[in-house]
Amino acid sequence: MMARIRRLALRVLFPVLAASLAFAQAGSPSDAQAPVRIAKRYPSGGYITLTIAPSGLTPAKGLSEEQRQANFETLATAIDETYAHFGLKPINWSQVTAQYRERLRQARTDEDFYGLLLLFVNELRDTHSWLQNWRKAVPSYGPGFRVDLFEGKPYVVSVDTGAEAAGAGVTIGSEIIEVDGMTVPQRREQLRSSLRATSSERAFLREACRNLLAGEKDTTVKVTLVPPGGPARAVSLRRASGRYPSTTTMYPFSVTNQEFVHYGLHPSGLGYVHIESFKGREEIADEFDRALEALRAAPGLILDIRDNAGGFGNAHRRIVGRFIASQTLVGMSYVKSGPGHGDLTRIDHTCSPAGPWQYAGPVALLVNDVTGSAADLFACYMRSAGRVTTVGSTTHGNLPGTAAYAVLPCHLIVRISNAYVCDAKGKPIECHGNEPDVAVAPTISDFLNGRDPVLDKAVAVLHAARAAR
């Protein structure tokens, strides 16, 4: 389906130029690059490609003021003509462009310039639009404990063995209320300009939480926290460990582990399948087939895609096909087909029965605000097929469909979302996400007591569905 969307975009994007589409070398004629199909060229020397991002390009250094201006204008035009989501978001692109054109005068170095373009692209509030070959250095060291969100507040959920934090009395379940003298909301806003944009505020809050305590190695962070049942206390700790202490998924029942898909029988007798990631391709569907075969006799099935941030969509239609009896509309894409903000062409997404047999029992799909990208697409397909009751919290909501790449004269490559995906009822997933049929959000008390209210609710939902048959 994604390949079909790309082929359509190549045929219809900027119709005046469609007849002259040709393979050309990326960058300057002397660059030793694989052929890249050019969809549009700009007078500045920049261009748009709808196939893949060129490889081997490095953003130029030592740009003059005039060169920065020309590159900025090329990017502004490329986004204006190529970005598909202007109808979904309250973005006045002309106004944004004018504001950043003024700020461009303040860029004195290459780092300033590329940092400004990062903020410019971030104005799209799009997880899948980014600077492809330039990144702003983000401090990545923390004080030896991991923080997660519960009911919108950051809490300590693990402490590294032997870390200074452990000796300082940092305890699991403590709420973080200040960082270096800033309240948590103030610290989040400070982080906003350094982090890549997200398609929803709920996803930004999660990403800001992960970076809440991050800084340069061996610097000190002062953290004010409230331990469970205790008064607030402040501790100063050295940042000496990675920002993301490693974690391993622990299951309260026996599970067979594969690379991407893990499965077992829940104590209730229901089948349980955890799709941890979609960062593989057809092998994910192969693993799912093995899981489903093992759980064939289960009276109901729990599919868990919480914390699955996505990957590729190759396996989706085969997996959905294990649950449907006939060809089914599971979504639709709106692909950019011209330079106007409303120039979009619809393509329907369908799934057909797959595999030797179809599972006919009730299915619960577990989601949360990390569920995104290819996982958002999977949730969209399963919901649209009418085969699941979705339990948990609204997903990230980042689902562009396909991308275009703007290659600027300075060789900066910018990924631009040039399509968006809707469910079968026409509701866009970008920004909105997949909303649960049954909303359940774990609390810090649930975490501390080892409860999983989302899983528990899914079990209750499936037992009720069986009883109603």
N, C-alpha and C positions, 0 to 999 in steps of 0.2 A: 504493500500500500504506500509506504513512504517513497519507494522508488517511482511509483506511478505519479505521486504528487510532484516529485522533482522533474519528471519528464514533462508534465503539464506546464510547470513553471518555466522550463526552458523554452517551451513553444510559445507561451503567451506573455511572459514578462516583457514589457516595453515592445509592443507589437511592431512599431516602426523599425526596430532593429532585428526582429526575429529572423528575417530572411538572411541576415548577414552573420548569424552566429557561427563562430569558427573556433577551432582549437588554436591556442596561442601560448607562448611561453610566459610564465608568471614573472612579474617584475620587468626589468629591462631586458632587451634582446640577448644580452650576454649571459644572463643568469642560466645556470644549468638546472632547470626545473622540469618536472614532469608536465606534460601538456595539461592545461586548465581551460575549461570551456568558458569563454567570456560572454556574459549576457549583455553588458553595456559598458562602454568606455566613456570616460569623462575627459573634457579638454585638458584638464590638469595633468593627465597621464594616469590617473587612478582608474579602477574598473570594478565591476561586480562579477563574481562567479557564483553559480548555483550548484556546482558539483561538489568539490572539496576545497578546503583551504590550501593554498599553495604552501609547500614546505620549503624550509631553508631560508626564509626571508627574515632579516633582522632590521628593526626600526632604525632609521638613519640618525646620526648624531651631527651636531654642529649646524642645525637648521637656522636659517636667517629668519627675521621677522616676517618677510614676505613669503617664505616657504611655509612657515607655520600657518599663516593666514590661508594660503592656497590649500593646504591639507585639511584645515578645519572646514573650509567651505565645501570641499569635496565630500567629507564625512557627513556634514549637515544635509547636503543634497541626497546622498546615498540613503541615509536613514529616512528622509522625508518620502522618497520614492519607493523604498523597498520594505520598510517596516509594516507589518500587517495588523498591528494591534491598536492603532490610533482610535478605532471605533469602540474599543473595549475600555479605554482608560481616559481619564480627563486630562489629557496632555495637550497643551497649546504649543505645538512644536515651533512655530514661528517665533513665539515669545521666548521660549527656552533658548532657541538659537541666538536671538538678539542679546539675551543676557550673557551667554557664554562668549559671544563675539566681543563684548565689552571686557569680560574677564581675561580674554586672550592677551590683552595688552600687558597684563601683570606677569605673564609667563616669561621668565628671564633665562631659564635653562631648559635643556631637553627634558629633564625630569619633571620640571614644572609643566611643560607642555603636554607630555603624555599623561601626567597625573590629571590635568584638566580634561583631557579627552576621556579618561576613565569616568570622571564625574559627569561629563556630558552624556555618555552612553548610559550611565546609571539613572539618568532622568527618565529613561524608558521604564524603569521599575520592572525589569525583565530578567529572570534568572538565566535565560538562554541567549542574552545579548551581552557580549563582552569583548575586551581587547584580547585577541587570540595569541599574539606573540609579544605582549608586554604586560608585566604585572608589577604592581606597587608592592614593595617589600612590607610585609605585615609581621610584626613581632610574634614569635610563636612559642615563647616559653612561659610556663606557669609555675605556681608554688607547690605543686605536688598533690593537688586534689582536683577532682572532677565535679563540675556543677551542671545541674539539669533543671529544667523548668517544671513546676507544678502549679497549676492555677495562676500562671503568669508570673510567678516569683521564682528566683534562683535559689536552689538548695544544694548543699554538699551531698553527693551521692556515693563518693568513694574517696579514700585517702591512700596514697601510695605508701606501701610498707617502707619504713625507714626514712620517709620524707620529713623535713623540718616541720611541716604542718602537723604531722602526727605527734611530735614531741611538744608542739605548742598547744596541744589540746583541741585542734580542729576536729570536730566530730561529725559523723554522718547524720544528716537531718537538720544541720544548722542552716538557717536562712541568711543569705548575704544581703545586707541592707546598704552598705557603703563600700566604695572602692577608691582609695586615695582621696578621701574627703568628698567624693561625689556620690550623690544618691544613685541608685541603680538606673533610673530613667535618664539622669544626666550622663552617666557613663555610656549608656546605649547610644545616646545622640552623638557623643564624642566619637564613637566607633563607626557611625553610619557613613562618614565620608571616606573611610579607609577600606570598608568591606565591599565586595562586589554586590550589586543589587540583587534583590529577590523579587519574585512576582507577587508576593503577598506580605502583609505586615506580620502575620503570624509566623511566617518563615524567617523574616528578619529577626524577630524576637528570639527565635531559637538559635540563629547563627550568632547574634550578639551575645547570647548567654554562653555559647561555647568560647567566645573570645573575651569574656568579661574581665578575666584576670591576666590576660596575655600581655607580655611585654618583652623587652630585650633580656637576653640571658644575663644572670647575675645581678639584675636590678632588684630593687625592693618594692613590694606592693603592700600597702596597708589596707587590711580588710576588716570591716566591722561586720560581725555576724551575731546571730541570736541562736544559741544552742537549744535543742528541744527542752522545754521546761525551765530554761535558765535566762538570766539577764544578758543584754547585749555586751559584747566584749570586742576589743580591737586587738589585732595581731599584725605584726610586721614580718613578712616572710620573703626569703630570697627566691627569685624565679630561677629554678635550676633544672626543671624537667619539661618534657614536651607539653604542649597545650592540651593534647587529647590523650590522657592515660588510657592504655589499652583496656578494652572490656571484652568479655566473652559472653555470648548468649547462654543463659542457663535455663534449662527446661525442668519443670517440677514433675516430669514423667519421662519414661523412656522414649528416646527419639533416635531415628536412624539419620545420620548426617551424610549429606552429599556436598558437592561444591557450592551449589546455589539453592537447592531445594531440600529441606529436611522434613521428616514426617514421622508420625507415630500415632498411637491410639490414646486419646485422652481418657482419664479415669472414668468419665461419664459414659464411655463406649463410643463416643463420636470420633471421627477421623480428624487428624490435625495435620495441616501442611503449612510450613513456613517457607515462603519464598524470600530469602534474605536479600537478594540483589538480582537485577536484570543486566548485570555487566557481562553476561555471556550472550550467546546467540541461540541457535537451534538446540544446543545441548541442554538448555534450561527446560525446553519442552520434553526432551528425552528423560530428564530427571523427574519431571512432573508425571510423565506416563508411568514410571516405575513406582512413584509414590501412590498414584491413584489405583494402580493394580493391587498394591499391597493393602489398600484401604477399601477395596471394592465392596465389601460386605458392610461397611460402616453405615448406620442409619441416617447419618447427617455428617456434614463436612465443614470444618473450620479452615478457612484460608487466611493466613496472617501475612500481611504486607506492611505492617507497621515498621517504621524506621528504614524502609526500602526507598532509597533516594533515586532509584532509576537505573539507567544503563541503556540497553537497546530494546527494540520492540519486536525482534525477529520471532520470538516464541509465542507471542500473545495469541494469535489467531488459532494456533494448534491447541493451546490450553483452553481457550474459550470454547473451541469446537468439541471438547470433551463433555460439555454440559448442555449443548443445544441439539434439537432434533431436525432443524431445517435452517436454511440460509437466513441470517438475521442481520438487520441494520444495527450496528453497534456504535455508530458515531459518524461524524462528517468533518472534513477539513475545509477551511476557506483559505485559498492560496492566492497570494498577490499576483495579479494578472495585468498590471499597468501601473503607471506612476502616481495616480490619484489615490488618496487615502481609502476611498471606497471601491477601488478596482480589485475585486476579489472573485474567484471562481470556486464554486462548491464541488467537492468530490466526496461521495459517500463511502463509508467504510463498512464492509460486511464480513461476517464470519460464517463458515459452513461447518457441519459436523465433521469431526476428525477422530482418528483412532478407531480401534475395533469395536468400541462400545461407548455409550454415553452415560455419565453418572446422573441419575434422576432424583436423588435425594435432596433435601433442603441444604442450602449452603449459606454460611455466614462469612462475610469478608471483613477483616479487621484492619482499620486504617488509622493514621494519625497525621499530625501536621508536618512530619518529615516525609511521608509518602509523597513522592513527586516524580516528575518527568515520565520515564517509561512506566513507573509504578502508578502514576496518575492516569496514564493511558490504559493500563490494565484495569484499574478500578472503573474507568469510564466504560470500557467494553463490557465488563461483567455486569455492571449496573444496567447498562442499556439493553443487554440481553435478557434482563428480567430474571436472572438466575441466582441473585444473592440478596441477602439482607445485610446492609452495610452497618457496621458497629464501630464506634470509636469517636474520633473528632475529624473535622474538615481537613482534607489533605492540603498539601503545600499549594497546589494550583499553579504549576508551571508546565505548560504543555503547548509548545509552539508548532509542532508538526515538522517543519523543515526550516532550513537556514539558508541565507545568502551570506556571502563574504565580501565585504568592501575592502579592496586592497588600495591603500592610499599611495600617492606618489612617493612618500617617505618610507614605503614598505611596511607600514603598520597595517595589520590585518584585523578587521573588526567583524565579528560575527553578529548578524542581524536576523532576528526571527521574521520570516516572510510568509508564515501561515499560522493559523490557530485551529485547534480541534474543539468540537462541540460534542456533547452526548447525543443520543438518538432523538432527544426532544429539542435539540438546538441550543442548549445552554453551554456557553463556553466554559472550558475548564481553566484556562489561563485566568489568574486572579481569584476566581470564584472557588476553584477546587471541586472535589467530589464531596458533597455533604452527606453525613451518615444518616441512615434511616433511624438509627437508635444512637443518640448522643451519649457518650460515656467518657469522662476524663478522669484519669487516676489522680489521687491526691498524694501529698507527701506522707500522710498517715498510711495510705495503701502501700506505698513503697516501703516504709519502715516495717510494716507488718507482713511483708511478703505476699500481698494480695494483688491480683490482676483483675480488676473489676470489668475490664473490656472483655477479656476471655470468659469470665464468669457470666456476663450478660449474653455473650454469644451462645454459650451452652444453654441458657434459659430460653433464648429465642428459638433455637433449633428444637429443643424439647417441646416447646409450644407449637411449633410448626408441624411436628410429627403428630402431636395429639389432635391437631385440627384436621388432619387428613382423613 
